[in-house]
Amino acid sequence: MRFYFSFCFCFCWGVCFAQLPQQFLFHQLSNEVSGKGLSQTSNHFIYKDSKGFVWISSLSGLNRFDGKNVKIYEELIGDSTALQGQFVQGEFVEDEHTNIWFTTYRALHKYDRTQAHFQHFFINDQS
């Protein structure tokens, strides 16, 4: 009988602690000016990669969130390693080399992690 009460006490004690409220950490991202915000708030595609970065599409560039800050990648005229086109309009895919692939309205892009820049692939329309 004594064993039974000890078992019930331990079981109830564990259940009571399992019901304690937990604190969760949430980040709310907006397009604030402080340098930590998104380039734009209309975002259709989000992907968390194997390195822990969150890639977020937008109508005006690509956003990469590291858990604290947002890095914005934009089209820079004359820079062959920057985005080609601002509007990221497709899903993100990570290949076996951890490169990130996605599309804009102008090209298929590969973010090469070893070089920390973009490579572009264009479709030539002869018509």
DSSP file with accessible surface (Angstrom, degrees, kcal/mol):
  #  RESIDUE AA STRUCTURE BP1 BP2  ACC     N-H-->O    O-->H-N    N-H-->O    O-->H-N    TCO  KAPPA ALPHA  PHI   PSI    X-CA   Y-CA   Z-CA
    1    1 A M     >        0   0  165      0, 0.0     4,-1.9     0, 0.0     5,-0.2   0.000 360.0 360.0 360.0 -40.2    0.0    0.0    0.0
    2    2 A R  H  >  +     0   0  216      1,-0.2     4,-2.1     2,-0.2     5,-0.2   0.888 360.0  51.9 -63.3 -39.9    2.8    2.3    0.9
    3    3 A F  H  > S+     0   0  166      1,-0.2     4,-2.7     2,-0.2    -1,-0.2   0.904 106.7  54.6 -60.5 -42.2    4.4    1.6   -2.6
    4    4 A Y  H  > S+     0   0  137      1,-0.2     4,-2.5     2,-0.2    -2,-0.2   0.927 109.4  45.9 -59.9 -46.5    1.1    2.5   -4.2
    5    5 A F  H  X S+     0   0  125     -4,-1.9     4,-2.4     2,-0.2    -1,-0.2   0.895 112.4  51.0 -66.9 -37.9    0.9    5.9   -2.5
    6    6 A S  H  X S+     0   0   65     -4,-2.1     4,-2.4     2,-0.2    -2,-0.2   0.924 111.2  48.3 -64.2 -43.2    4.5    6.7   -3.3
    7    7 A F  H  X S+     0   0  122     -4,-2.7     4,-2.6     2,-0.2    -2,-0.2   0.938 112.7  47.7 -62.4 -47.3    4.0    5.8   -7.0
    8    8 A C  H  X S+     0   0   37     -4,-2.5     4,-2.7     1,-0.2     5,-0.3   0.902 111.2  51.6 -61.5 -40.9    0.8    8.0   -7.2
    9    9 A F  H  X S+     0   0  134     -4,-2.4     4,-2.5     2,-0.2    -1,-0.2   0.948 112.4  44.9 -62.1 -46.6    2.6   10.9   -5.5
   10   10 A C  H  X S+     0   0   86     -4,-2.4     4,-2.2     2,-0.2    -2,-0.2   0.913 114.3  49.5 -65.1 -40.8    5.5   10.7   -8.0
   11   11 A F  H  X S+     0   0  128     -4,-2.6     4,-2.1    -5,-0.2    -2,-0.2   0.946 113.8  44.5 -63.7 -47.9    3.2   10.3  -11.0
   12   12 A C  H  X S+     0   0   70     -4,-2.7     4,-2.3     2,-0.2    -1,-0.2   0.880 110.6  55.3 -64.5 -39.1    1.0   13.3   -9.9
   13   13 A W  H  X S+     0   0  146     -4,-2.5     4,-1.7    -5,-0.3    -1,-0.2   0.940 110.1  46.1 -60.2 -44.5    4.1   15.4   -9.1
   14   14 A G  H  X S+     0   0   41     -4,-2.2     4,-1.7     1,-0.2    -2,-0.2   0.898 111.3  51.5 -65.7 -40.1    5.4   14.9  -12.7
   15   15 A V  H  X S+     0   0   62     -4,-2.1     4,-0.9     1,-0.2    -1,-0.2   0.907 106.6  54.8 -64.8 -39.3    2.1   15.6  -14.3
   16   16 A C  H >< S+     0   0   83     -4,-2.3     3,-0.6     1,-0.2    -1,-0.2   0.923 110.4  45.0 -61.3 -42.8    1.8   18.9  -12.4
   17   17 A F  H >< S+     0   0  112     -4,-1.7     3,-1.2     1,-0.2    -1,-0.2   0.805 105.4  61.7 -73.9 -26.0    5.2   20.1  -13.7
   18   18 A A  H 3< S+     0   0   68     -4,-1.7    -1,-0.2     1,-0.2    -2,-0.2   0.740 100.5  56.3 -68.9 -19.9    4.4   19.0  -17.2
   19   19 A Q  T << S+     0   0  146     -4,-0.9    -1,-0.2    -3,-0.6    -2,-0.2   0.428  77.8 119.1 -92.9  -0.2    1.4   21.4  -17.1
   20   20 A L  S <  S-     0   0   97     -3,-1.2     2,-0.1    -4,-0.1    -3,-0.0  -0.398  75.6 -99.8 -65.4 143.9    3.5   24.5  -16.3
   21   21 A P        -     0   0  123      0, 0.0     2,-0.3     0, 0.0    -1,-0.1  -0.375  36.8-145.3 -66.6 141.5    3.4   27.2  -19.0
   22   22 A Q        -     0   0  142     -3,-0.1     2,-0.5    -2,-0.1    -3,-0.0  -0.788   9.2-126.9-105.1 151.6    6.3   27.3  -21.4
   23   23 A Q        -     0   0  195     -2,-0.3     2,-0.3     2,-0.0     0, 0.0  -0.859  23.8-164.1 -99.8 129.1    7.8   30.5  -22.9
   24   24 A F        -     0   0  147     -2,-0.5     2,-0.6     2,-0.0     0, 0.0  -0.858  14.0-133.7-111.1 147.9    8.1   30.5  -26.6
   25   25 A L        -     0   0  146     -2,-0.3     2,-0.4     2,-0.0    -2,-0.0  -0.894  25.9-179.8-104.7 122.5   10.3   32.9  -28.6
   26   26 A F        -     0   0  171     -2,-0.6     2,-0.5     2,-0.0    -2,-0.0  -0.954  15.8-151.4-121.7 141.6    8.7   34.6  -31.7
   27   27 A H        -     0   0  106     -2,-0.4     2,-0.6     2,-0.0    41,-0.0  -0.950   6.2-158.5-109.3 130.0   10.2   37.0  -34.1
   28   28 A Q        -     0   0  185     -2,-0.5     2,-0.4     2,-0.0    -2,-0.0  -0.944  12.1-164.0-107.8 118.8    7.9   39.5  -35.8
   29   29 A L        +     0   0   55     -2,-0.6     2,-0.2     8,-0.1     8,-0.1  -0.860  16.7 159.1-105.3 138.2    9.5   40.9  -39.0
   30   30 A S        -     0   0   40     -2,-0.4     8,-3.5     6,-0.1    10,-0.1  -0.725  54.5 -92.0-136.3-170.6    8.2   43.9  -40.8
   31   31 A N        +     0   0   88      6,-0.3     6,-0.1    -2,-0.2    10,-0.1  -0.184  64.4 157.8-103.5  46.3    9.7   46.4  -43.3
   32   32 A E    > > -     0   0   96      1,-0.1     3,-0.6     2,-0.0     5,-0.5  -0.200  49.1-123.8 -67.0 160.8   10.9   48.8  -40.6
   33   33 A V  T 3 5S+     0   0  147      1,-0.2    -1,-0.1     2,-0.1    -2,-0.0   0.625  87.3  95.7 -84.0  -9.1   13.7   51.2  -41.4
   34   34 A S  T 3 5S-     0   0   84      1,-0.2    -1,-0.2     2,-0.0    -2,-0.0   0.490 101.4-106.8 -68.9  -1.4   16.1   50.2  -38.6
   35   35 A G  T < 5S+     0   0   58     -3,-0.6    35,-0.4     3,-0.1    -1,-0.2   0.387 107.2  83.6  93.5  -7.0   18.0   47.8  -40.8
   36   36 A K  T   5S+     0   0  111     33,-0.1     2,-0.1     2,-0.1    -3,-0.1   0.404  74.2  93.6-105.2   0.8   16.6   44.6  -39.2
   37   37 A G  S   <S-     0   0    4     -5,-0.5    -6,-0.3     1,-0.1     2,-0.1  -0.371  79.3 -91.5 -96.9 171.5   13.4   44.6  -41.3
   38   38 A L        -     0   0   15     -8,-3.5    -1,-0.1     1,-0.1     3,-0.1  -0.363  29.9-121.2 -73.9 158.1   12.3   43.0  -44.6
   39   39 A S  S    S-     0   0   26      1,-0.2     2,-0.3    32,-0.1    -1,-0.1   0.798  95.2  -5.4 -69.7 -25.2   12.6   44.7  -47.9
   40   40 A Q        -     0   0   42     17,-0.1    -1,-0.2   -10,-0.1    20,-0.0  -0.968  63.6-128.5-167.7 149.9    8.9   44.4  -48.4
   41   41 A T  S    S+     0   0   86     -2,-0.3     2,-1.1    -3,-0.1   -12,-0.0   0.519  82.9  90.9 -92.5  -3.4    6.0   42.8  -46.5
   42   42 A S        +     0   0   41      2,-0.0     2,-0.5     0, 0.0    17,-0.5  -0.780  55.2 163.0 -92.0  99.4    4.3   40.9  -49.4
   43   43 A N        +     0   0   42     -2,-1.1    15,-0.1    15,-0.1     3,-0.1  -0.966  18.5 168.9-126.8 118.2    6.1   37.5  -49.0
   44   44 A H        +     0   0  129     -2,-0.5     2,-0.4    44,-0.2    -1,-0.1   0.704  64.9  50.4-100.5 -24.5    4.8   34.4  -50.6
   45   45 A F        +     0   0   48     43,-0.1    12,-2.7    45,-0.1     2,-0.4  -0.965  56.4 174.7-125.9 131.1    7.7   31.9  -50.3
   46   46 A I  E     +A   56   0A 112     -2,-0.4     2,-0.4    10,-0.2    10,-0.2  -0.996   3.2 177.5-134.2 137.4    9.7   31.1  -47.1
   47   47 A Y  E     -A   55   0A  69      8,-2.2     8,-3.4    -2,-0.4     2,-0.6  -0.988  19.6-152.3-144.0 130.0   12.3   28.4  -46.7
   48   48 A K  E     -A   54   0A 147     -2,-0.4     6,-0.2     6,-0.2    -2,-0.0  -0.909  26.8-151.3-100.0 120.4   14.6   27.4  -43.7
   49   49 A D    >   -     0   0    9      4,-2.7     3,-1.6    -2,-0.6    51,-0.0  -0.208  30.0 -94.7 -88.5 179.7   17.8   25.9  -45.0
   50   50 A S  T 3  S+     0   0   81      1,-0.3    -1,-0.1     2,-0.1    -2,-0.0   0.654 122.7  56.6 -70.4 -14.9   20.1   23.3  -43.5
   51   51 A K  T 3  S-     0   0  127      2,-0.1    -1,-0.3    47,-0.1    -3,-0.0   0.425 120.5-104.8 -93.9  -3.3   22.3   26.1  -42.0
   52   52 A G  S <  S+     0   0   37     -3,-1.6     2,-0.2     1,-0.3    -2,-0.1   0.408  75.6 135.6  96.1  -3.1   19.4   27.7  -40.1
   53   53 A F        -     0   0   52     13,-0.0    -4,-2.7    14,-0.0     2,-0.6  -0.555  47.9-140.8 -76.8 146.5   18.9   30.7  -42.3
   54   54 A V  E     -AB  48  65A  33     11,-2.6    11,-3.3    -6,-0.2     2,-0.5  -0.939  12.7-156.3-109.1 121.0   15.4   31.6  -43.3
   55   55 A W  E     -AB  47  64A   0     -8,-3.4    -8,-2.2    -2,-0.6     2,-0.5  -0.852  11.0-170.5 -99.6 129.7   15.0   32.8  -46.9
   56   56 A I  E     -AB  46  63A  11      7,-3.1     7,-2.4    -2,-0.5   -10,-0.2  -0.978  11.9-141.7-128.7 124.4   12.0   35.0  -47.6
   57   57 A S        +     0   0    1    -12,-2.7     2,-0.3    -2,-0.5     5,-0.1  -0.302  25.5 169.4 -75.8 164.3   10.8   36.1  -51.1
   58   58 A S    >   -     0   0    1      3,-0.4    30,-2.2    28,-0.2     3,-0.5  -0.971  48.3-106.9-161.5 174.3    9.5   39.5  -51.9
   59   59 A L  T 3  S+     0   0   74    -17,-0.5    27,-0.1    -2,-0.3     3,-0.1   0.586 117.0  42.3 -80.8 -12.7    8.5   41.8  -54.7
   60   60 A S  T 3  S-     0   0   35      1,-0.3    -1,-0.2    27,-0.1    27,-0.2  -0.406 123.8 -48.6-134.5  58.7   11.6   43.9  -54.1
   61   61 A G    <   -     0   0    0     25,-2.6     2,-0.4    -3,-0.5    27,-0.4  -0.520  69.6 -62.0 113.5-177.0   14.5   41.6  -53.5
   62   62 A L  E     - C   0  73A   0     11,-2.6    11,-3.3    -2,-0.2     2,-0.4  -0.901  39.9-153.8-113.7 137.4   15.5   38.5  -51.4
   63   63 A N  E     -BC  56  72A   0     -7,-2.4    -7,-3.1    -2,-0.4     2,-0.5  -0.935   5.8-167.5-114.6 136.4   15.6   38.5  -47.6
   64   64 A R  E     -BC  55  71A  44      7,-2.6     7,-2.8    -2,-0.4     2,-0.5  -0.977   7.2-162.6-124.5 119.2   17.8   36.2  -45.5
   65   65 A F  E     -BC  54  70A  18    -11,-3.3   -11,-2.6    -2,-0.5     5,-0.2  -0.863  11.1-174.5-104.4 127.3   17.0   36.1  -41.8
   66   66 A D        -     0   0   82      3,-2.2     4,-0.1    -2,-0.5    -1,-0.1   0.333  62.9 -87.3-101.4   6.7   19.7   34.7  -39.4
   67   67 A G  S    S+     0   0   26      2,-0.3     3,-0.1   -13,-0.1    -2,-0.1   0.098 122.7  33.0 107.7 -20.8   17.6   34.7  -36.3
   68   68 A K  S    S+     0   0  165      1,-0.4     2,-0.3   -41,-0.0    -3,-0.0   0.601 118.0  29.8-128.3 -44.5   18.5   38.3  -35.4
   69   69 A N        -     0   0   70     -5,-0.0    -3,-2.2     2,-0.0     2,-0.5  -0.887  63.6-132.1-125.4 158.3   19.0   40.4  -38.5
   70   70 A V  E     -C   65   0A  12    -35,-0.4     2,-0.5    -2,-0.3    -5,-0.2  -0.917  13.7-157.4-110.2 128.1   17.7   40.4  -42.1
   71   71 A K  E     -C   64   0A 103     -7,-2.8    -7,-2.6    -2,-0.5     2,-0.5  -0.928  13.0-150.7-101.9 130.3   20.1   40.7  -45.0
   72   72 A I  E     -C   63   0A  63     -2,-0.5     2,-0.5    -9,-0.2    -9,-0.2  -0.884   6.1-161.1-107.0 127.5   18.5   42.1  -48.1
   73   73 A Y  E     +C   62   0A  24    -11,-3.3   -11,-2.6    -2,-0.5     2,-0.3  -0.935  19.9 175.2-105.6 126.1   19.8   41.1  -51.6
   74   74 A E        -     0   0   96     -2,-0.5     9,-0.8   -13,-0.2     2,-0.3  -0.835  38.5 -88.8-126.9 165.7   18.7   43.5  -54.4
   75   75 A E  B     -d   83   0B  39     -2,-0.3     2,-0.5     7,-0.2     9,-0.1  -0.578  39.1-167.9 -73.9 129.1   19.3   43.9  -58.1
   76   76 A L    >   -     0   0   92      7,-0.6     3,-2.1     3,-0.3     6,-0.2  -0.972  22.6-126.0-121.9 113.3   22.4   46.1  -58.7
   77   77 A I  T 3  S+     0   0  155     -2,-0.5     3,-0.1     1,-0.3     7,-0.0  -0.350  95.6  16.5 -60.7 129.0   22.8   47.3  -62.3
   78   78 A G  T 3  S+     0   0   83      1,-0.2     2,-0.8    -2,-0.1    -1,-0.3   0.303  96.7 111.1  90.9  -8.5   26.2   46.4  -63.5
   79   79 A D    X   -     0   0   58     -3,-2.1     3,-1.3     1,-0.1    -3,-0.3  -0.859  47.6-168.6-101.5 109.6   27.0   43.8  -60.8
   80   80 A S  T 3  S+     0   0   91     -2,-0.8    40,-0.1     1,-0.2    -1,-0.1   0.606  85.3  55.5 -74.8  -9.8   27.0   40.3  -62.3
   81   81 A T  T 3  S+     0   0   54     38,-0.1    37,-2.2    -5,-0.1    -1,-0.2   0.415  94.9  83.0-101.7   2.0   27.0   38.7  -58.8
   82   82 A A  S <  S-     0   0    9     -3,-1.3    -7,-0.2    -6,-0.2    -4,-0.0  -0.373  95.5 -67.2 -94.5 176.4   23.8   40.4  -57.6
   83   83 A L  B     -d   75   0B   0     -9,-0.8     2,-0.7    -2,-0.1    -7,-0.6  -0.292  36.7-142.0 -59.0 148.7   20.2   39.5  -58.3
   84   84 A Q  S    S+     0   0   31      1,-0.1    22,-0.6    -9,-0.1    23,-0.3  -0.928  79.6   5.9-112.6  99.5   18.9   39.7  -61.8
   85   85 A G  S    S-     0   0    0     -2,-0.7    -1,-0.1    21,-0.1   -25,-0.1   0.143  71.4-126.2  98.1 141.0   15.3   41.0  -61.2
   86   86 A Q  S    S+     0   0   42    -27,-0.1   -25,-2.6     1,-0.1     2,-1.0   0.783  82.4  86.5 -89.3 -32.9   13.7   42.0  -58.0
   87   87 A F        -     0   0   69    -27,-0.2    18,-0.7   -30,-0.1     2,-0.6  -0.609  62.2-158.2 -83.8 101.5   10.6   39.9  -57.8
   88   88 A V  B     +E  104   0C   2    -30,-2.2    16,-0.3    -2,-1.0   -44,-0.2  -0.699  20.7 170.8 -77.8 117.9   11.4   36.5  -56.3
   89   89 A Q        +     0   0   81     14,-1.8     2,-0.3    -2,-0.6    15,-0.1   0.020  40.5  52.9-128.7  31.1    8.6   34.4  -57.6
   90   90 A G  S    S-     0   0   12     13,-0.5   -45,-0.1   -45,-0.1   -46,-0.1  -0.967  82.9 -74.6-155.8 171.6    9.2   30.7  -56.9
   91   91 A E        -     0   0  132     -2,-0.3     2,-0.3    11,-0.1    12,-0.2  -0.232  46.3-117.1 -64.3 156.9    9.9   28.1  -54.2
   92   92 A F        -     0   0   10     10,-0.1     2,-0.4   -46,-0.1    10,-0.2  -0.773  28.5-169.5 -95.6 144.1   13.4   27.8  -52.8
   93   93 A V  E     -F  101   0D  86      8,-2.2     8,-3.4    -2,-0.3     2,-0.5  -0.997  10.4-151.1-134.5 138.4   15.4   24.6  -53.2
   94   94 A E  E     -F  100   0D  37     -2,-0.4     6,-0.2     6,-0.2     2,-0.1  -0.931  15.5-151.1-110.5 129.4   18.6   23.6  -51.6
   95   95 A D    >   -     0   0   34      4,-2.2     3,-2.0    -2,-0.5     6,-0.0  -0.269  37.0 -88.5 -90.9-177.5   21.0   21.3  -53.4
   96   96 A E  T 3  S+     0   0  160      1,-0.3    -1,-0.1     2,-0.1    -2,-0.0   0.663 128.3  55.0 -68.7 -13.4   23.5   18.7  -52.0
   97   97 A H  T 3  S-     0   0  127      2,-0.1    -1,-0.3     0, 0.0    16,-0.2   0.228 119.2-110.9 -99.4  11.2   26.2   21.4  -51.8
   98   98 A T    <   +     0   0   35     -3,-2.0     2,-0.2     1,-0.3    -2,-0.1   0.625  68.9 147.6  65.5  19.2   23.9   23.6  -49.7
   99   99 A N        -     0   0   10     13,-0.1    -4,-2.2    14,-0.0     2,-0.5  -0.588  45.8-128.7 -76.3 148.5   23.4   26.2  -52.5
  100  100 A I  E     -FG  94 111D   0     11,-1.4    11,-3.4    -2,-0.2     2,-0.4  -0.872  21.9-164.3-104.0 128.4   20.0   27.9  -52.6
  101  101 A W  E     +FG  93 110D  62     -8,-3.4    -8,-2.2    -2,-0.5     2,-0.3  -0.897  22.7 138.9-113.0 140.5   18.1   27.9  -55.9
  102  102 A F  E     - G   0 109D   3      7,-1.8     7,-3.5    -2,-0.4     2,-0.3  -0.958  37.1-115.3-165.0 173.7   15.1   30.2  -56.8
  103  103 A T  E     - G   0 108D  50     -2,-0.3   -14,-1.8     5,-0.2   -13,-0.5  -0.896  15.1-172.4-123.8 150.9   13.7   32.3  -59.6
  104  104 A T  B     -E   88   0C   6      3,-2.4     3,-0.2    -2,-0.3   -16,-0.2  -0.721  51.5 -92.0-118.1-179.8   13.0   35.9  -60.3
  105  105 A Y  S    S+     0   0  128    -18,-0.7   -20,-0.1    -2,-0.3     3,-0.1   0.669 125.7  42.4 -70.0 -10.1   11.1   37.2  -63.4
  106  106 A R  S    S-     0   0  109    -22,-0.6     2,-0.3     1,-0.3    17,-0.3   0.700 120.6  -8.7-107.1 -23.3   14.5   37.5  -65.2
  107  107 A A        -     0   0   10    -23,-0.3    -3,-2.4    -3,-0.2     2,-0.4  -0.995  61.4 -98.2-164.8 164.7   16.5   34.4  -64.3
  108  108 A L  E     -GH 103 121D  70     13,-2.6    13,-2.3    -2,-0.3     2,-0.4  -0.833  48.7-153.9 -88.9 131.8   17.0   31.2  -62.4
  109  109 A H  E     -GH 102 120D   0     -7,-3.5    -7,-1.8    -2,-0.4     2,-0.4  -0.883  18.8-165.8-116.1 146.1   19.4   32.0  -59.5
  110  110 A K  E     -GH 101 119D  36      9,-2.5     9,-2.5    -2,-0.4     2,-0.9  -0.994  14.2-149.0-124.4 121.3   21.9   29.9  -57.5
  111  111 A Y  E     -GH 100 118D  14    -11,-3.4   -11,-1.4    -2,-0.4     2,-0.8  -0.822  15.9-152.5 -88.5 110.2   23.2   31.4  -54.3
  112  112 A D  E  >> - H   0 117D  21      5,-2.7     4,-1.7    -2,-0.9     5,-1.2  -0.748   7.6-164.6 -86.6 110.5   26.7   30.0  -54.1
  113  113 A R  T  45S+     0   0   48     -2,-0.8    -1,-0.2     1,-0.2   -15,-0.1   0.841  86.0  57.1 -66.8 -34.1   27.6   29.8  -50.4
  114  114 A T  T  45S+     0   0  117      1,-0.2    -1,-0.2     3,-0.1    -2,-0.0   0.862 120.7  29.0 -67.7 -33.0   31.3   29.3  -51.0
  115  115 A Q  T  45S-     0   0  120     -3,-0.3    -1,-0.2     2,-0.2    -2,-0.2   0.551  99.5-135.3 -98.8 -14.0   31.5   32.5  -53.0
  116  116 A A  T  <5S+     0   0   62     -4,-1.7     2,-0.3     1,-0.2    -3,-0.2   0.893  70.7  93.0  56.4  42.7   28.7   34.3  -51.2
  117  117 A H  E   <S-H  112   0D  47     -5,-1.2    -5,-2.7    -7,-0.1     2,-0.3  -0.942  75.0 -94.9-151.0 177.7   27.2   35.5  -54.5
  118  118 A F  E     -H  111   0D   6    -37,-2.2     2,-0.4    -2,-0.3    -7,-0.2  -0.730  19.3-159.5-102.0 144.0   24.6   34.7  -57.1
  119  119 A Q  E     -H  110   0D  74     -9,-2.5    -9,-2.5    -2,-0.3     2,-0.4  -0.926  18.9-148.0-112.0 147.9   25.0   32.8  -60.4
  120  120 A H  E     -H  109   0D  34     -2,-0.4     2,-0.4   -11,-0.2   -11,-0.2  -0.895  13.0-164.6-122.9 147.0   22.3   33.3  -63.0
  121  121 A F  E     -H  108   0D  92    -13,-2.3   -13,-2.6    -2,-0.4     2,-0.3  -0.994  15.1-164.5-131.1 122.0   20.9   31.1  -65.7
  122  122 A F        -     0   0  107     -2,-0.4     2,-0.6   -15,-0.2   -15,-0.1  -0.796  16.0-137.3-108.7 149.8   18.8   32.7  -68.5
  123  123 A I        -     0   0  167     -2,-0.3     2,-0.6   -17,-0.3    -2,-0.0  -0.925  21.5-141.7-102.3 122.0   16.4   31.2  -71.0
  124  124 A N        -     0   0  129     -2,-0.6     2,-0.7     2,-0.0    -2,-0.0  -0.766   8.9-157.4 -88.1 123.8   16.9   32.7  -74.4
  125  125 A D        -     0   0  126     -2,-0.6    -2,-0.0     1,-0.1    -1,-0.0  -0.877   6.6-171.0-102.0 109.2   13.7   33.2  -76.3
  126  126 A Q              0   0  171     -2,-0.7    -1,-0.1     1,-0.2    -2,-0.0   0.653 360.0 360.0 -76.1 -15.2   14.4   33.4  -80.0
  127  127 A S              0   0  136      0, 0.0    -1,-0.2     0, 0.0    -2,-0.0   0.659 360.0 360.0 -82.3 360.0   10.9   34.5  -81.0
